[in-house]
Amino acid sequence: MFRNLVIALVLLTSATTGGAPPAAAQSRDALADAARAFDEAALREKDDNSKPFAAHKWVTPIVFFFENPNQMPNLVAPTQRAVKEEAEMAGIPVTFAGRGDDAAINYRVLFDENGLRINLDSTTSCFTNTWWKDYRIYKAELRLNPKRVLAFERCVYHEVMQSMGFPSHPHAAVSILSYAQMGLRALTPLDRNLIGTLYDARMQPGTKSTAASRLGCRILGERMGSSTADVEGVCRDRKGPTPEGPQ
């Protein structure tokens, strides 16, 4: 009887927290680091400035298309997997289109050694372009370098995350977005929390930087199981991102 009661309580708790058990509580410092990473990744236009950047995100389904899959057929599956994984975390439906569906396609991938920029080292480049209106992303293009085969999974997870509304790089964080974490090949727990925070229903497209910083911090606190005191201490007076400078 007691065991059944415990199971029932766990299931009830899961149902009220979006289908997942509560996170193990993490320290105040961990929350502060996660909040800083959110500010630097989602609310900063570039790495070296703190220009206010409102939250922007997808709100419509993604229709995905490969421009030249035959160039690197062995990289098609890992690319599809990364797009699907991150979109599912965001709650955004994904379908894969074929030729002839041009009107529906809003997310294109091209295997390209040189990206979009001239004189860029072709052994290192992957690149993302996004388009949005009213802070709602409606189109993305990924140029993924097939010469990055040894680190291709890092490249694709990084670029897909940027296409989801994280234009900058929180270099101090343990994140696939950080250039200080070049050994990563998959999303980290922090990355999953960042995506979940940006795509929480309370984070509306166009939420201004300061308000998004404070709200994002509180959502992170919920996801990380932080105490009420830690959430108040870390989140109440946040002002958004600060310049980080080159790493």
C-alpha positions as CSV (number, residue, x, y, z in Angstrom):
1,M,0.0,0.0,0.0
2,F,2.7,2.5,0.9
3,R,4.7,1.6,-2.2
4,N,1.6,2.2,-4.4
5,L,1.0,5.6,-2.7
6,V,4.6,6.7,-3.4
7,I,4.2,5.7,-7.1
8,A,1.0,7.6,-7.3
9,L,2.6,10.7,-5.8
10,V,5.5,10.5,-8.3
11,L,3.1,10.2,-11.2
12,L,1.0,13.1,-10.0
13,T,4.1,15.3,-9.6
14,S,5.2,14.3,-13.1
15,A,1.8,15.2,-14.6
16,T,2.0,18.7,-13.0
17,T,5.5,19.5,-14.2
18,G,5.1,18.9,-18.0
19,G,5.6,15.1,-17.9
20,A,9.0,15.0,-16.2
21,P,10.0,14.4,-12.6
22,P,11.2,17.5,-10.7
23,A,14.9,18.3,-11.3
24,A,17.4,17.6,-8.5
25,A,18.1,20.8,-6.7
26,Q,21.2,22.7,-7.9
27,S,23.2,25.4,-6.2
28,R,22.7,29.1,-6.4
29,D,25.9,29.4,-8.3
30,A,24.7,26.9,-10.9
31,L,21.5,28.9,-11.4
32,A,23.5,32.1,-11.8
33,D,25.8,30.5,-14.4
34,A,22.8,29.1,-16.3
35,A,21.1,32.5,-16.2
36,R,24.2,34.2,-17.5
37,A,24.4,31.6,-20.3
38,F,20.8,32.3,-21.3
39,D,21.4,36.0,-21.4
40,E,24.6,35.6,-23.5
41,A,23.2,33.0,-25.9
42,A,19.6,34.3,-26.5
43,L,19.6,38.0,-25.5
44,R,22.8,39.3,-27.0
45,E,23.3,40.1,-30.7
46,K,27.0,39.3,-30.8
47,D,29.6,37.9,-28.5
48,D,31.4,41.2,-27.8
49,N,28.5,43.5,-27.0
50,S,25.4,43.8,-24.8
51,K,23.1,45.4,-27.3
52,P,19.6,44.5,-26.1
53,F,18.2,41.7,-28.1
54,A,14.6,40.6,-27.5
55,A,13.7,36.9,-27.3
56,H,13.0,35.5,-30.7
57,K,11.9,31.9,-31.5
58,W,10.0,29.7,-33.9
59,V,6.2,29.5,-33.4
60,T,5.3,27.6,-36.6
61,P,6.2,24.1,-37.7
62,I,9.6,23.6,-39.4
63,V,9.6,22.1,-42.9
64,F,13.1,20.9,-43.5
65,F,14.9,20.3,-46.8
66,F,18.4,19.2,-48.0
67,E,19.6,21.2,-51.0
68,N,22.4,18.7,-51.9
69,P,22.1,15.5,-49.8
70,N,24.0,13.4,-52.4
71,Q,27.2,15.4,-51.7
72,M,27.5,13.9,-48.2
73,P,24.9,11.2,-47.8
74,N,26.5,9.9,-44.6
75,L,25.8,13.2,-43.0
76,V,22.1,13.4,-43.8
77,A,21.0,11.3,-40.8
78,P,23.0,13.1,-38.1
79,T,21.7,16.4,-39.4
80,Q,18.1,15.2,-39.4
81,R,18.6,13.9,-35.9
82,A,19.9,17.2,-34.6
83,V,17.1,19.2,-36.1
84,K,14.4,16.8,-34.8
85,E,15.9,16.6,-31.4
86,E,16.2,20.3,-30.8
87,A,12.8,21.1,-32.3
88,E,11.2,18.4,-30.2
89,M,12.7,20.1,-27.1
90,A,11.2,23.3,-28.3
91,G,7.8,21.8,-29.0
92,I,8.0,22.7,-32.7
93,P,6.8,20.1,-35.2
94,V,9.3,19.0,-37.9
95,T,8.6,17.5,-41.3
96,F,11.1,16.7,-44.0
97,A,10.2,17.9,-47.4
98,G,11.1,16.7,-50.9
99,R,11.6,18.6,-54.1
100,G,8.5,20.2,-55.4
101,D,7.5,21.4,-51.9
102,D,9.2,24.8,-52.2
103,A,6.2,26.8,-51.0
104,A,6.2,25.0,-47.7
105,I,10.0,24.8,-47.1
106,N,11.3,27.1,-44.4
107,Y,14.5,25.4,-43.2
108,R,17.2,24.6,-45.7
109,V,20.5,22.7,-45.3
110,L,23.3,22.9,-47.7
111,F,26.6,21.0,-47.4
112,D,29.1,23.7,-48.3
113,E,32.8,24.0,-47.7
114,N,32.9,27.7,-47.8
115,G,29.7,28.9,-46.0
116,L,28.5,32.3,-47.0
117,R,31.6,34.3,-46.4
118,I,34.6,34.9,-48.7
119,N,38.1,34.1,-47.4
120,L,36.9,32.0,-44.6
121,D,39.0,29.0,-43.6
122,S,37.1,26.1,-45.3
123,T,38.3,23.6,-42.8
124,T,36.4,25.2,-39.9
125,S,33.3,26.9,-41.2
126,C,29.7,26.1,-40.5
127,F,27.2,29.0,-40.7
128,T,23.6,29.8,-40.0
129,N,21.3,32.5,-41.3
130,T,17.9,33.1,-39.7
131,W,15.0,35.4,-40.7
132,W,12.3,36.7,-38.4
133,K,9.4,39.1,-38.3
134,D,7.9,40.4,-35.1
135,Y,10.5,38.3,-33.3
136,R,9.1,35.1,-34.7
137,I,11.6,33.1,-36.7
138,Y,10.1,32.0,-40.0
139,K,13.1,30.8,-42.1
140,A,16.6,29.4,-41.5
141,E,19.4,28.3,-43.7
142,L,22.3,26.1,-42.5
143,R,25.5,25.8,-44.4
144,L,27.4,22.8,-43.0
145,N,31.0,22.1,-43.9
146,P,31.4,18.4,-44.9
147,K,35.2,18.7,-44.2
148,R,34.2,18.9,-40.5
149,V,33.4,15.1,-40.5
150,L,35.5,14.4,-37.4
151,A,33.6,17.1,-35.5
152,F,30.5,17.2,-37.6
153,E,28.0,16.4,-34.8
154,R,29.3,19.4,-32.8
155,C,29.0,21.6,-35.9
156,V,25.4,20.6,-36.6
157,Y,24.1,20.7,-33.0
158,H,25.8,24.1,-32.6
159,E,24.3,25.6,-35.8
160,V,20.8,24.1,-35.3
161,M,20.7,25.6,-31.8
162,Q,21.7,29.0,-33.3
163,S,18.9,28.6,-35.8
164,M,16.4,28.1,-32.9
165,G,17.0,31.5,-31.5
166,F,20.5,31.5,-29.8
167,P,22.6,33.8,-32.0
168,S,25.5,34.3,-29.6
169,H,28.0,32.2,-27.8
170,P,28.2,31.8,-23.9
171,H,31.9,30.9,-23.9
172,A,32.1,30.4,-20.2
173,A,29.3,27.9,-20.1
174,V,29.4,24.1,-20.7
175,S,27.4,24.4,-23.8
176,I,27.6,23.2,-27.4
177,L,27.4,27.0,-28.3
178,S,30.7,27.7,-26.5
179,Y,34.0,27.8,-28.5
180,A,35.7,26.9,-25.3
181,Q,34.0,23.5,-25.4
182,M,35.2,22.2,-28.7
183,G,35.2,18.6,-27.5
184,L,31.5,18.4,-27.1
185,R,29.6,16.3,-29.6
186,A,26.0,16.6,-28.3
187,L,23.8,18.9,-26.3
188,T,24.6,19.3,-22.6
189,P,22.1,19.5,-19.8
190,L,22.5,23.2,-19.8
191,D,21.7,23.4,-23.6
192,R,18.5,21.4,-22.9
193,N,17.5,23.9,-20.2
194,L,18.3,26.8,-22.4
195,I,16.1,25.5,-25.2
196,G,13.3,24.6,-22.7
197,T,13.5,28.1,-21.2
198,L,13.3,30.0,-24.5
199,Y,10.5,27.9,-25.7
200,D,8.5,28.0,-22.4
201,A,5.0,29.4,-23.2
202,R,5.6,32.2,-20.8
203,M,8.6,33.5,-22.9
204,Q,6.7,35.4,-25.6
205,P,8.5,36.4,-28.8
206,G,9.6,40.0,-28.5
207,T,10.0,39.9,-24.7
208,K,12.6,42.7,-24.1
209,S,16.1,41.9,-22.8
210,T,15.7,42.8,-19.2
211,A,12.3,41.2,-18.7
212,A,13.4,38.1,-20.7
213,S,16.5,37.8,-18.5
214,R,14.5,37.8,-15.3
215,L,11.8,35.5,-16.6
216,G,14.4,33.2,-18.2
217,C,16.2,33.0,-14.9
218,R,13.0,32.0,-13.0
219,I,12.2,29.4,-15.6
220,L,15.7,28.0,-15.3
221,G,15.2,28.0,-11.5
222,E,12.1,25.8,-12.0
223,R,13.8,23.5,-14.3
224,M,16.9,23.1,-12.1
225,G,14.9,22.7,-8.9
226,S,16.4,25.8,-7.3
227,S,15.0,27.1,-4.0
228,T,12.7,30.1,-3.8
229,A,15.5,32.0,-2.0
230,D,18.0,31.2,-4.7
231,V,15.6,32.2,-7.5
232,E,14.9,35.5,-5.8
233,G,18.5,36.2,-5.0
234,V,19.7,35.4,-8.6
235,C,16.8,36.5,-10.7
236,R,15.1,39.5,-9.1
237,D,17.6,42.2,-10.3
238,R,19.0,40.8,-13.5
239,K,19.6,43.3,-16.3
240,G,20.4,41.1,-19.2
241,P,23.7,40.3,-21.0
242,T,27.0,42.1,-20.5
243,P,29.9,42.3,-22.9
244,E,32.2,39.3,-22.8
245,G,34.9,40.1,-25.3
246,P,36.9,37.8,-27.5
247,Q,37.9,34.4,-26.0
